[in-house]
Amino acid sequence: MSIRHGLLALLERGPRYGSQLRTEFESRTGSTWPLNVGQVYTTLSRLERDGLVAQDGEDDQGHALYSITDGGRTELRSWFETPVDRSNPPRDELAIKLAMAVGAPGVDIRAVIQSQRHHTVKAMQDYTRLKAQALADVPANRDEVAWLLVLEQLIFQAEAEARWLDHCESRLVRLAEAAATDPEPEVRTANRAPARTARPRTRR
């Protein structure tokens, strides 16, 4: 998710100041993408430079407010309408770890898989409990719907990862069984006598 577009989406709901944007951003994403105030104000400065937001006075407490511009709305609409590019997926540490574990001396790759599966299943259970709480809170707080969507995405990701880990372990078992049942290739010895060739008979 682009931080700049996330801030534009919040500003389309009305003027906001920096720490307010940070709080709302983390609330809607369930703190899965934590921000600090410095990041928010740096991003706001760039958005202002690009003509996508503008300063809009101060609130009663003296906080500098920012509003989205027409250019910002156009940018936001384009972001919502453009599919997320999956042709260059981010590096996945787990996939790299398992790839490096294959054949690594002293590494039990199945133990690595089982340890990760335990962690993934626990995370999935935690997300499921949070989802139940979010569902209970939705009637009183419609903003909980945003957090609910994020939670469900995390649950689906964890489920997919657990299935993939099961697949990896099954694949390794099948390969190990196949290697154990394959006959050893015949080894030709260097001192084996060469085959004799028949000499043609000559007529006398």
C-alpha angles and dihedrals in degrees: 000000000000112000091209092055091045090055091047090053091053093046091053086068090059143296115318138178125228104265090040090056091049092052094048093045092053092043093054094045095040091240089291086131105037117200133192123216091249091060091050095051092043089053092046090053091053092046090051091048089052092049094246097116134022134200110260108192125266137295125237091278094052097255114152108243127212128203132194117250129217088260089053091052090051090050091048094049090051091051093051092047097046116084117237109259111243096173091097105038117193119261111273112216093202094054090048091047093053092044090054092044093060106104094352110149113255095005120123100206092190089057089051090052094047092049091051092046090054090052093046094049091049091051090049090053091049091050090049091055090049089049091055090052092047091051090053091050098046096086091056097037119031091190087071087076089074091053090045091057091050091049093050090051090052090049092051090048092051092048091051092048092050091051091048091051090051089051092049092052092047090049092052092049092051092048091049091050091048091050091050094052099043112103117246112257114253112258116218113218120224093225096056110127114249116248114265117244120218116247117224114246118243122219118238 
